[in-house]
Amino acid sequence: MILAEYVGVAFALSIAYLVGVGLPVILLNYSLAAFTLLVSGLFLTLIFTALALLVFVLFKDKTKGIGAAIITALFFTLLFDGLLLSFIYSFNDYPIDEPLLGFISMNPVDLARIFVLLQLDVAVMMGYSGALFKEFMGSFIGSIYTIACMAFWVLIPMAVSVRKFKKKNL
């Protein structure tokens, strides 16, 4: 039952995204970068719908649920990048390449952003980290890794939501 809710909302939002963004992007600029933008945006739609489902299941009080949803969105779009920058500046004397890739995997917005930027070939403007991302995430294996991480970002909140919903006393 809860999966039907997710599928209905995710399908409607995905169609709206594909019509509103996908159609103009494909008509005006049919390229690999445009396709990457569409795939990343579609994954972000599915991810944040799954996170919204998780917030719905976890909170009975609507006010707390709305607050948690706003904090979740702000965390992934703003706060996480600040924490990541403080990590980079704190440990800039050490080799932090692999931990940095691991930390970026913990944020679907950053994954999508870097995935699209690498297809636009503007990694040069990102400095040292751009070279690192171009080396790993710009390759075929890196693209598969990025898509797999984004798929896990859809599946894990959904699985937790279904599990919590089944245990819930209605």
Secondary structure as the mmCIF struct_conf table of DSSP 4:
data_model
#
loop_
_struct_conf.conf_type_id
_struct_conf.id
_struct_conf.beg_label_comp_id
_struct_conf.beg_label_asym_id
_struct_conf.beg_label_seq_id
_struct_conf.end_label_comp_id
_struct_conf.end_label_asym_id
_struct_conf.end_label_seq_id
HELX_RH_AL_P HELX_RH_AL_P1 ILE A 2 TYR A 17
HELX_RH_PI_P HELX_RH_PI_P1 LEU A 18 GLY A 22
HELX_RH_AL_P HELX_RH_AL_P2 LEU A 23 LEU A 28
BEND BEND1 SER A 31 SER A 31
HELX_RH_AL_P HELX_RH_AL_P3 LEU A 32 LEU A 58
BEND BEND2 LYS A 60 ASP A 61
HELX_RH_AL_P HELX_RH_AL_P4 LYS A 62 LEU A 74
HELX_RH_PI_P HELX_RH_PI_P2 PHE A 75 LEU A 79
HELX_RH_AL_P HELX_RH_AL_P5 PHE A 80 SER A 90
TURN_TY1_P TURN_TY1_P1 PHE A 91 ASP A 93
BEND BEND3 TYR A 94 TYR A 94
HELX_RH_AL_P HELX_RH_AL_P6 ASP A 97 ILE A 104
TURN_TY1_P TURN_TY1_P2 SER A 105 MET A 106
HELX_RH_AL_P HELX_RH_AL_P7 PRO A 108 GLN A 119
TURN_TY1_P TURN_TY1_P3 LEU A 120 ASP A 121
HELX_RH_3T_P HELX_RH_3T_P1 ALA A 123 MET A 126
HELX_RH_AL_P HELX_RH_AL_P8 GLY A 127 PHE A 136
TURN_TY1_P TURN_TY1_P4 MET A 137 GLY A 138
BEND BEND4 SER A 139 SER A 139
HELX_RH_AL_P HELX_RH_AL_P9 PHE A 140 LYS A 167
BEND BEND5 LYS A 168 LYS A 168
#
